[in-house]
Structure formats: structure tokens, C-alpha cells
Amino acid sequence: METIYPKILYYGTPVILLTTLNEDETVNISPISSSWALGNYIILGLGVGGKAFENVNRHPECVINIPNPVLWNHVEMLAPFTGKNPVPEYKAEIGFTYNNKKYEESKLTPVNSKCVQPTRILECPIQIEAKVHAIRIPNYCPDLSIVETESLHVHAHKNILSEENHIDPEKWSPLIYNFRHYFGLGTHLGKTFRA
């Protein structure tokens, strides 16, 4: 066993395409990879310098769109862009440019949501409309925020369902961000006693 000091700790988390509402009521798409769920609540990690953070502070709604591995190149098409204008200096230094036409750039399709203003992404097999309840910026890391959301409506493509309210884990595979590389799930190994 070696002690190491990696630059990042994205050890294998699902990719999310977070849609939020801009001030002009257009929609921003932000690829993120920091989230976890507990019951109907999903916690998101957002950088405070990004457009998604700005948008959920102003308009506390979002859609958590979860792509499958087939969509990795659409996610990557969004990677070098920010909806912030002017581009924050720290982002410009690493090559980000401004682009507020994220749907066009990623070749993804907007779909109206049922109860929130930001649109859903048609191609994503799971789309979760959510309300933002709280945003916390830890005093030990003022560049990051912890965004607490509640699921209001879950939409799923029919081809990943096993029955009316159940997603079939044999048919569903999220896109995984693994140390800045994209992966899908591997082979099925078993299930928990609660499945």
C-alpha cells in the first residue's frame, strides 16, 4: 500500500447534467460529478464560481439529468464551456470559454418539465425535477457549496423500467466519472438483501 497525493478525488461517481434557469429564462447545462442521494433528497456539490451555483441561488429549482455511457461525448462537448460572462479568471486560465447555447453545443434536446422551470434533457434516461431547499458554503472551503435538493418528479425512459415504478438495474447504467475518465458499469455482481 502506498500513500499518494492525487490532484482530484473523483474515484467513480455518476455524471449529472444539471439544468438551471438563467436570469433571461434560458437554460444552462452544467456537467457535475459530485452528488449523493438519501431518500428523496439529493445533495449536489457545486463550485461557487460557476453559473449553476449563481442560478440556483437566484432561482431554487433544477433538473438532475443522469446520462448513460452512450452520451459521454455529449457531456464532453460541454466540458470546455461556462455560462458565466465574463469567464472567471481561474476558469479562463485552464481554457474555459463562454457559451450560453449549451443545448446547441451538446446536440441535446430540451423537454419541458412538469413542475419546475428548467428544462429536462430528452436523451438522459433519468431526469429528476428538484427543488433547492438549502445551500451551504463550508467555512473550511469557501470555493465549494453543498446544495440540498428534494426530488419532485422522476422521469425515466421506458426501456430501463422493469415495472411501473422500478428502474431495472440490469437495463440501467449511469455514466461514471472515474479520475477524469468516462466509464459505464461493469458486469452485475449480485444484489443487496434489500433489493
TAGI-V873673 format. One record per residue. RES is the residue in one small letter. D_FIRST is the distance of its C-alpha to the first C-alpha in Angstrom with 2 decimals. Layout:
RES D_FIRST
RES D_FIRST
This chain:
m 0.00
e 3.81
t 6.87
i 9.47
y 13.17
p 14.67
k 18.49
i 18.88
l 17.43
y 19.57
y 17.00
g 19.89
t 23.15
p 26.75
v 28.96
i 32.18
l 35.35
l 36.86
t 40.61
t 42.39
l 45.95
n 46.97
e 49.88
d 52.25
e 51.23
t 49.44
v 45.93
n 42.66
i 39.62
s 36.19
p 33.02
i 30.36
s 26.99
s 26.55
s 28.23
w 28.12
a 30.93
l 32.23
g 35.54
n 37.89
y 36.06
i 33.68
i 31.83
l 31.46
g 29.63
l 31.92
g 32.08
v 35.23
g 36.40
g 36.75
k 39.85
a 38.48
f 38.02
e 41.52
n 42.99
v 41.67
n 42.86
r 46.30
h 46.51
p 44.25
e 43.92
c 41.53
v 40.60
i 37.04
n 37.25
i 34.37
p 34.34
n 33.26
p 31.40
v 34.81
l 35.37
w 32.35
n 34.69
h 37.01
v 34.20
e 33.26
m 36.98
l 36.78
a 33.62
p 35.44
f 38.18
t 38.89
g 41.90
k 42.20
n 45.14
p 44.88
v 41.28
p 39.19
e 38.43
y 34.63
k 34.95
a 37.54
e 35.31
i 32.75
g 35.54
f 36.69
t 40.40
y 42.76
n 43.83
n 45.48
k 46.25
k 42.92
y 44.47
e 46.29
e 43.32
s 40.99
k 43.79
l 43.20
t 46.05
p 46.96
v 48.33
n 50.07
s 48.28
k 50.05
c 49.88
v 47.97
q 49.09
p 46.06
t 46.24
r 43.91
i 42.47
l 44.21
e 41.58
c 38.75
p 38.76
i 38.09
q 39.87
i 39.81
e 42.56
a 41.47
k 42.94
v 41.08
h 41.45
a 39.53
i 37.63
r 35.57
i 34.21
p 31.73
n 32.81
y 29.24
c 29.03
p 32.59
d 31.70
l 30.55
s 32.52
i 32.00
v 34.80
e 35.90
t 37.89
e 39.79
s 40.37
l 44.12
h 44.38
v 41.95
h 43.12
a 41.63
h 42.73
k 44.64
n 42.66
i 39.50
l 41.44
s 41.85
e 44.68
e 46.27
n 43.56
h 40.44
i 38.01
d 36.96
p 33.17
e 33.97
k 35.98
w 34.01
s 30.91
p 29.98
l 28.88
i 25.19
y 23.87
n 20.28
f 18.93
r 22.58
h 23.27
y 25.63
f 25.01
g 26.90
l 25.79
g 24.86
t 26.61
h 27.71
l 25.54
g 27.70
k 29.11
t 28.96
f 31.82
r 33.37
a 33.90
